């Protein structure tokens, strides 16, 4: 059973675009490892320091339209090489969302009221999250509380995650 778990990085803003996820000046890189130090380095968000905040995180919870802007596979690659394998948001840009699944990562959409509740209950504390892909369930845990939330995911996207992405899926099915 596939699951992702780790600490959450809360990014309290909508419309975080692919240039903020990985600046365009690094798009000439062909090795994922070259992208690692540059994840979110151009993101302007009060209290956010990419040099220290990303290091401890393996999940992101954010607002609407994450990954908008230019379509580029480098954006999910930059997340992946930094150990971030799941992003939870109200919505994603369509191509970014599919690139996440194609790389074997989870792009989980939740209703805005649920995202608001998660931010209100957990964003001020260090919070761990476990995402159970098979059960379509995520569990958030802080020092003060625990919350279980269900999400929807298509069978095909679930299969992409379980096989590690499009290449693994193709190897198993073609």
C-alpha positions as CSV (number, residue, x, y, z in Angstrom):
1,X,0.0,0.0,0.0
2,X,1.5,3.4,-1.1
3,X,1.6,6.2,1.4
4,X,3.5,9.4,1.8
5,X,4.3,10.9,5.2
6,X,6.2,13.7,6.8
7,X,6.1,17.3,8.0
8,X,4.0,19.9,6.3
9,X,5.1,23.1,4.8
10,X,2.2,25.5,4.8
11,X,2.2,28.0,2.0
12,X,-0.7,30.4,2.7
13,X,-1.3,31.8,-0.8
14,X,-3.2,31.1,-4.0
15,X,-1.7,31.2,-7.5
16,X,1.8,30.0,-6.7
17,X,3.1,29.7,-10.2
18,X,5.8,27.5,-11.7
19,X,8.3,30.3,-11.9
20,X,8.0,30.6,-8.1
21,X,8.3,26.9,-7.7
22,X,11.4,26.7,-9.8
23,X,12.6,30.0,-11.5
24,X,12.9,29.9,-15.3
25,X,16.6,30.7,-15.1
26,X,17.2,27.0,-14.1
27,X,15.2,25.4,-16.9
28,X,18.3,24.6,-18.8
29,X,19.2,22.1,-16.1
30,X,18.8,18.5,-17.2
31,X,19.6,16.8,-13.9
32,X,17.0,17.0,-11.2
33,X,19.7,17.3,-8.5
34,X,20.7,20.7,-10.0
35,X,17.2,22.0,-9.2
36,X,17.4,21.1,-5.5
37,X,18.8,24.3,-4.0
38,X,16.5,26.5,-6.0
39,X,13.0,25.3,-5.0
40,X,10.7,28.2,-4.1
41,X,13.7,30.6,-3.9
42,X,11.7,33.4,-5.6
43,X,8.5,32.8,-3.6
44,X,7.6,36.0,-1.7
45,X,5.5,35.1,1.4
46,X,5.7,36.7,4.8
47,X,7.7,34.6,7.2
48,X,8.8,32.1,4.5
49,X,12.5,31.3,4.3
50,X,13.2,28.6,1.6
51,X,16.7,27.9,2.9
52,X,15.3,26.6,6.3
53,X,11.6,25.9,5.8
54,X,11.9,23.4,2.9
55,X,14.5,21.2,4.5
56,X,12.2,19.7,7.1
57,X,9.1,19.3,4.9
58,X,7.9,16.5,2.7
59,X,4.4,17.7,2.1
60,X,2.9,21.1,1.1
61,X,-0.5,22.4,2.0
62,X,-1.5,25.5,0.1
63,X,-4.5,27.4,-1.4
64,X,-6.0,27.5,-4.9
65,X,-4.4,27.2,-8.4
66,X,-1.0,25.8,-7.3
67,X,1.4,25.3,-10.3
68,X,-0.2,27.9,-12.6
69,X,1.8,29.7,-15.2
70,X,4.1,28.0,-17.7
71,X,3.8,24.3,-18.1
72,X,7.1,22.6,-17.2
73,X,8.0,19.3,-15.8
74,X,10.8,21.0,-13.9
75,X,8.4,22.3,-11.2
76,X,7.4,18.8,-9.9
77,X,11.0,17.6,-10.4
78,X,12.1,20.4,-8.0
79,X,9.6,19.3,-5.4
80,X,10.5,15.6,-5.9
81,X,14.3,16.1,-5.5
82,X,13.6,18.0,-2.3
83,X,11.6,15.0,-0.9
84,X,8.2,16.6,-1.3
85,X,5.9,14.0,-2.7
86,X,2.5,15.3,-2.0
87,X,0.8,18.7,-2.4
88,X,-2.6,19.4,-1.0
89,X,-4.5,22.4,-2.4
90,X,-8.0,23.6,-3.3
91,X,-7.0,23.3,-7.0
92,X,-4.0,22.9,-9.3
93,X,-3.2,24.1,-12.8
94,X,-4.2,21.2,-15.1
95,X,-0.8,20.4,-16.6
96,X,1.1,20.8,-13.3
97,X,-1.4,18.4,-11.6
98,X,-0.9,15.8,-14.3
99,X,2.9,16.2,-14.2
100,X,2.8,15.5,-10.5
101,X,1.0,12.2,-11.1
102,X,3.2,11.4,-14.1
103,X,6.2,11.6,-11.7
104,X,4.5,9.3,-9.1
105,X,3.6,12.2,-6.8
106,X,0.2,13.1,-5.3
107,X,-1.7,16.3,-6.1
108,X,-4.6,16.2,-3.8
109,X,-7.5,18.5,-4.1
110,X,-9.8,19.4,-1.2
111,X,-12.7,21.8,-0.9
112,X,-11.8,25.3,0.1
113,X,-13.6,25.0,3.5
114,X,-11.5,21.9,4.4
115,X,-8.3,23.7,3.4
116,X,-9.3,26.7,5.6
117,X,-10.0,24.3,8.5
118,X,-6.6,22.7,8.1
119,X,-4.9,26.0,8.0
120,X,-6.8,27.3,11.1
121,X,-6.1,24.1,13.1
122,X,-2.6,23.2,12.1
123,X,-0.6,25.9,10.3
124,X,0.8,27.5,13.5
125,X,2.2,24.2,14.8
126,X,4.7,21.6,13.4
127,X,2.3,19.1,11.8
128,X,2.9,15.7,10.3
129,X,0.7,14.2,7.6
130,X,0.3,10.7,6.4
131,X,-1.4,10.2,3.0
132,X,-2.8,6.8,2.4
133,X,-3.2,6.6,-1.4
134,X,-5.1,3.3,-1.4
135,X,-7.6,4.5,1.2
136,X,-7.9,8.0,-0.2
137,X,-7.3,9.3,3.3
138,X,-4.9,11.7,5.0
139,X,-4.2,12.1,8.7
140,X,-2.8,15.3,10.1
141,X,-1.2,15.3,13.5
142,X,0.2,18.1,15.6
143,X,1.1,18.2,19.3
144,X,-2.5,19.4,20.1
145,X,-4.8,17.5,17.7
146,X,-5.4,14.9,15.0
147,X,-7.7,15.2,12.0
148,X,-8.5,12.6,9.3
149,X,-9.7,13.8,5.9
150,X,-10.8,11.8,2.9
151,X,-10.0,12.9,-0.7
152,X,-10.9,11.8,-4.2
153,X,-8.5,10.5,-6.7
154,X,-9.1,8.7,-10.0
155,X,-8.1,5.1,-10.4
156,X,-5.6,6.0,-13.1
157,X,-3.9,8.7,-11.0
158,X,-3.8,6.2,-8.1
159,X,-2.1,3.7,-10.4
160,X,0.4,6.2,-11.5
161,X,1.4,6.9,-7.9
162,X,1.5,3.3,-7.0
163,X,3.9,2.5,-9.9
164,X,6.1,5.5,-9.3
165,X,4.8,7.5,-12.3
166,X,4.2,7.1,-16.0
167,X,7.4,5.2,-16.8
168,X,6.6,2.6,-14.1
169,X,3.0,2.4,-15.2
170,X,4.0,1.9,-18.8
171,X,6.5,-0.8,-17.9
172,X,3.7,-2.8,-16.1
173,X,1.0,-2.3,-18.7
174,X,2.6,-2.2,-22.1
